[in-house]
Every structure is written in structure tokens, then in C-alpha cells.
Amino acid sequence: MLLLGAVVSVQGLLASVIYSLIGLAVFVAGFYVIKLILPFDVNKEIEADQNTALGIVIGSFILGLAIIVAAAISG
């Protein structure tokens, strides 16, 4: 199949979609684990109390998890 000047195989496209869904599932599971571990309500701290430090910690966790998922996908 020719798509915008690049050759795309159906198998490669399917693998990308599957890895994306697995990666999203890992992100969601990881965020819920963080919410269970922390002794306070994460949503309240970030939204209502404007806790910037907690936002940075959660963002760092997401970036770290993204690096791990990307390494797993690329082999």
C-alpha cells in the first residue's frame, strides 16, 4: 500500500497499533498503581491545591515509563 510516498505494510501497521494499545494499558495501570501507593488523593492535590511538585513527579513517572515502553518496542 502506498501512503504519502512511503511504503507501509499491513503487518507493520498492525504491530504499531498493538504496541500502542499495550503501551497505553501500561500507562493507565501505572498511574493507578501510583494513585494506590500515595497516601493522598492525587487528583485533589493537582487540580484543587495546584501542587506543582506532585505534577512534576507524576510527569517524570510518565516519561520514565514511556522510555521503558519505547525500549521494549524497539527491541
C-alpha positions as a printed Julia matrix, in Angstrom:
75×3 Matrix{Float64}:
  0.0    0.0    0.0
  1.38   3.42  -0.94
  0.7    6.14   1.62
  2.15   9.65   1.24
  5.18   8.43  -0.65
  6.13   5.77   1.93
  5.56   2.07   1.66
  3.56   0.82   4.63
  2.97  -2.85   5.24
 -0.23  -4.03   6.86
  1.76  -6.2    9.27
  3.85  -3.21  10.4
  0.77  -1.06  10.82
 -0.97  -3.75  12.87
  2.11  -4.2   15.07
  2.23  -0.43  15.7
 -1.43  -0.36  16.73
 -1.0   -3.34  19.06
  2.13  -1.86  20.69
  0.33   1.47  21.1
 -2.61  -0.19  22.86
 -0.29  -2.19  25.12
  1.68   0.96  25.92
 -1.5    2.86  26.82
 -2.64  -0.01  29.04
  0.73   0.05  30.84
  0.42   3.83  31.36
 -3.09   3.53  32.8
 -2.1    0.64  35.07
  0.99   2.52  36.23
 -0.99   5.66  37.05
 -3.5    3.65  39.1
 -0.64   1.96  40.99
  0.79   5.4   41.8
 -2.66   6.54  42.98
 -2.91   3.48  45.24
  0.59   3.88  46.69
  0.36   7.58  47.56
 -1.39   8.32  50.88
 -3.4   11.26  49.48
 -5.81  11.98  46.63
 -3.66  12.75  43.58
 -6.47  14.43  41.62
 -7.32  16.76  44.51
 -3.68  17.68  45.08
 -3.05  18.53  41.43
 -6.39  20.11  40.49
 -7.65  21.83  43.65
 -4.44  22.52  45.57
 -2.32  23.28  42.46
  0.53  21.1   43.76
  3.23  21.73  41.14
  5.75  19.38  42.76
  3.34  16.45  42.53
  2.63  17.31  38.9
  6.37  17.16  38.18
  6.66  13.79  39.96
  3.73  12.32  38.0
  5.12  13.74  34.74
  8.54  12.23  35.49
  6.91   8.88  36.17
  5.09   9.02  32.84
  8.28   9.95  30.96
 10.21   7.13  32.63
  7.5    4.65  31.77
  7.44   5.95  28.17
 11.19   5.32  27.86
 10.76   1.77  29.13
  7.85   1.05  26.74
  9.77   2.55  23.8
 12.81   0.4   24.59
 10.61  -2.69  24.77
  9.01  -1.9   21.41
 12.29  -1.19  19.6
 13.89  -4.36  20.94
